[in-house]
Amino acid sequence: ALITGWKEFWSLQVSITPGVLIPRPETELLIEVILEESRDILNCSLLEIGCGSGALFCAIASERQDVILYACDISLIALKCASYNASRLVTSDQVYMFASDLLKSVRPGPLFDIIYSNPPYIPSEMINSLDPEIRDFEPKCALDGGFDGLETIRRVIVMSRSRLKPKGKIIMEIGDEQSKDVTEFLKLNEFSGIKTYVDLAGKHRVIKAVR
């Protein structure tokens, strides 16, 4: 993708530049869950944490022109790439992007129906064992989830509590061995209706919970 400058995701040609995570096919399951969970919400407002190239919100916008999408990233390189993809792939003015370290720049309050994210979830000690094309060319901040892979996931869960509307939902991609630990942490933070979704490889890949 870095050689060609683009990657197909959700049948869209997403522009890719150095400094952004290349979208993976398994992440399309995250889109499927988001579309299903937002289907019956009128004027649904969604926030993407760590938008990277913008592949996820572009995919959602291609299916739902009636939702309002907000997207943030700590990386200005990623936001520039996401802005370019939005200008190419999003037909209406329905996406608002801003720089933020997770939710630090988002004021507290029941703002969103759904908060979703594909956060970094690889344990730090495993980064050096990744394939060279990933380890050496994709941004470490989009891969490294801390000592156990759950540091960013925990922060997203805690910070989302005060930004979700009543019965608002959090939806995240997770590592294939993390569903039990993430489920327990969601329960500790008073989330309910927790459900995990299995990808085509039979791995627990996406988790959803209700505030």
Buried (B, 14 or more C-beta within 10 A) or exposed (E): BBEEEBBEBBEBBBBBBEBBBBBBEBBBBBBBBBBEBBEEBEEBBBBBBBBBBBBBBBBBBBEBEEBBBBBBBBBEBBBBBBBBBBEBBBEEEBBEBEEBEBBEEBEEEEBBBBBBBBBBBBBBEBBEEBEEEEBEEBBEBBBBBBEBBBBBBBBBBBBBBBBBBEEBBBBBBBBBEBBEBBBEBBEEBEBEEBEBBEBEEEBBBBBBBBB
